């Protein structure tokens, strides 16, 4: 947008199209477009996007990933290996790699544990936290330091 304004200002000051093309590092065709339109044209799709083709293959991908959970880390399948396996004549997948990569990434992220549960035997662990609480005394409310232990 800012580039379009500079091109129009340079044209108003008398600069030629070829000189502007060299100065702004654009083709003369782009310079003419900038002079014809006050704002850049928004991007529009030339052809509608095709529907995702991955749907029927979810079960196959899930099975491959389940088989890999028991395998050693070096032998687990990557998204590219899963994609290549789906493209074999056995499965006949005709979609793109990105769909497979996104699905595998979402599935692995959902399966990842994000916390470590704290389950200890009684008397084996102590957690402590310091803080402040307000206590109402007969002579008024006061802030008191407190130690909480679990």
C-alpha positions as CSV (number, residue, x, y, z in Angstrom):
1,X,0.0,0.0,0.0
2,X,2.8,2.4,0.9
3,X,4.7,1.5,-2.2
4,X,1.6,2.3,-4.4
5,X,1.5,5.8,-2.8
6,X,5.2,6.4,-3.5
7,X,4.8,5.3,-7.1
8,X,1.9,7.6,-7.7
9,X,3.8,10.5,-6.1
10,X,6.8,9.8,-8.3
11,X,4.6,9.8,-11.4
12,X,3.0,13.1,-10.3
13,X,6.5,14.6,-10.0
14,X,7.1,13.7,-13.7
15,X,9.1,10.4,-13.5
16,X,8.7,8.0,-16.3
17,X,7.4,4.4,-16.0
18,X,10.8,2.8,-16.8
19,X,12.6,5.0,-14.4
20,X,10.1,4.2,-11.6
21,X,10.4,0.5,-12.5
22,X,14.2,0.7,-11.9
23,X,13.9,2.8,-8.7
24,X,11.2,0.8,-7.0
25,X,12.5,-2.6,-8.4
26,X,9.2,-3.6,-10.0
27,X,8.3,-4.4,-13.6
28,X,6.7,-1.7,-15.8
29,X,3.5,-3.8,-15.8
30,X,3.3,-3.5,-12.0
31,X,4.0,0.2,-12.2
32,X,1.1,0.7,-14.6
33,X,-1.2,-1.3,-12.3
34,X,-0.2,0.9,-9.4
35,X,-1.0,4.0,-11.4
36,X,-4.3,2.6,-12.7
37,X,-5.7,1.5,-9.2
38,X,-5.6,3.6,-6.1
39,X,-5.2,0.4,-3.9
40,X,-3.7,-3.0,-4.6
41,X,-6.2,-5.5,-5.7
42,X,-6.9,-8.2,-3.0
43,X,-6.0,-11.7,-3.7
44,X,-8.7,-13.9,-5.2
45,X,-8.7,-17.6,-6.0
46,X,-8.7,-18.4,-9.7
47,X,-10.1,-21.9,-9.1
48,X,-12.0,-23.1,-6.1
49,X,-10.0,-25.3,-3.7
50,X,-10.8,-29.0,-3.8
51,X,-12.3,-30.7,-0.8
52,X,-9.8,-32.5,1.5
53,X,-9.3,-36.1,0.4
54,X,-7.9,-37.4,3.7
55,X,-11.2,-38.4,5.3
56,X,-11.3,-42.1,4.3
57,X,-7.6,-42.5,5.3
58,X,-7.9,-41.4,9.0
59,X,-8.2,-45.1,10.1
60,X,-5.1,-46.1,8.1
61,X,-3.1,-43.3,9.6
62,X,-4.3,-44.0,13.1
63,X,-3.3,-47.7,12.7
64,X,0.2,-46.7,11.4
65,X,0.7,-44.4,14.4
66,X,-0.6,-47.0,16.9
67,X,1.8,-49.5,15.5
68,X,4.6,-47.0,15.9
69,X,3.9,-46.4,19.6
70,X,5.4,-49.7,20.5
71,X,8.3,-49.4,18.1
72,X,11.7,-47.8,19.2
73,X,11.9,-44.1,18.5
74,X,14.2,-44.6,15.5
75,X,11.7,-46.9,13.8
76,X,8.6,-44.7,14.2
77,X,7.0,-43.4,11.0
78,X,7.4,-39.7,10.1
79,X,4.6,-37.8,8.3
80,X,6.5,-38.2,5.0
81,X,6.8,-41.9,5.4
82,X,3.1,-42.2,6.2
83,X,2.3,-40.1,3.1
84,X,4.4,-42.3,0.9
85,X,2.7,-45.4,2.3
86,X,-0.7,-43.9,1.6
87,X,0.3,-43.1,-2.0
88,X,1.2,-46.7,-2.7
89,X,-1.4,-48.6,-4.9
90,X,-2.5,-50.5,-1.8
91,X,-4.2,-47.4,-0.4
92,X,-4.4,-45.1,-3.5
93,X,-4.3,-41.7,-1.8
94,X,-4.3,-38.9,-4.3
95,X,-4.2,-35.9,-1.9
96,X,-1.3,-33.7,-0.9
97,X,1.4,-34.2,1.7
98,X,0.4,-31.1,3.7
99,X,-2.9,-32.6,4.7
100,X,-1.2,-35.7,6.0
101,X,1.4,-33.7,7.8
102,X,-1.2,-31.4,9.5
103,X,-3.3,-34.4,10.6
104,X,-0.3,-36.3,12.0
105,X,0.9,-33.2,13.8
106,X,-2.5,-32.5,15.4
107,X,-2.9,-36.2,16.4
108,X,0.6,-36.3,18.0
109,X,0.1,-33.0,19.8
110,X,-3.3,-34.1,21.2
111,X,-1.7,-37.4,22.5
112,X,1.3,-35.6,24.2
113,X,1.0,-35.3,27.9
114,X,1.3,-31.7,29.0
115,X,1.6,-32.2,32.7
116,X,3.2,-34.6,35.2
117,X,0.7,-35.8,37.8
118,X,1.9,-35.6,41.4
119,X,1.0,-38.8,43.1
120,X,3.3,-39.6,45.9
121,X,3.1,-41.9,48.9
122,X,2.1,-40.3,52.2
123,X,5.1,-38.8,54.0
124,X,7.4,-38.9,51.0
125,X,7.0,-35.4,49.6
126,X,6.2,-32.0,51.0
127,X,5.2,-28.9,49.0
128,X,5.2,-25.5,50.5
129,X,4.0,-22.1,49.4
130,X,4.3,-18.6,51.0
131,X,1.7,-16.0,50.7
132,X,-0.4,-13.4,52.5
133,X,-4.0,-13.4,53.7
134,X,-6.2,-10.9,55.4
135,X,-7.4,-11.7,58.9
136,X,-10.1,-9.9,60.8
137,X,-9.0,-9.0,64.4
138,X,-11.2,-7.2,67.0
139,X,-9.1,-4.0,66.3
140,X,-9.4,-4.3,62.5
141,X,-8.3,-6.2,59.4
142,X,-4.6,-7.0,59.0
143,X,-2.5,-8.7,56.4
144,X,-0.7,-11.7,57.8
145,X,2.1,-13.8,56.2
146,X,1.2,-17.5,55.9
147,X,3.0,-20.7,55.1
148,X,0.9,-23.4,53.3
149,X,2.2,-26.9,53.2
150,X,0.7,-30.0,51.5
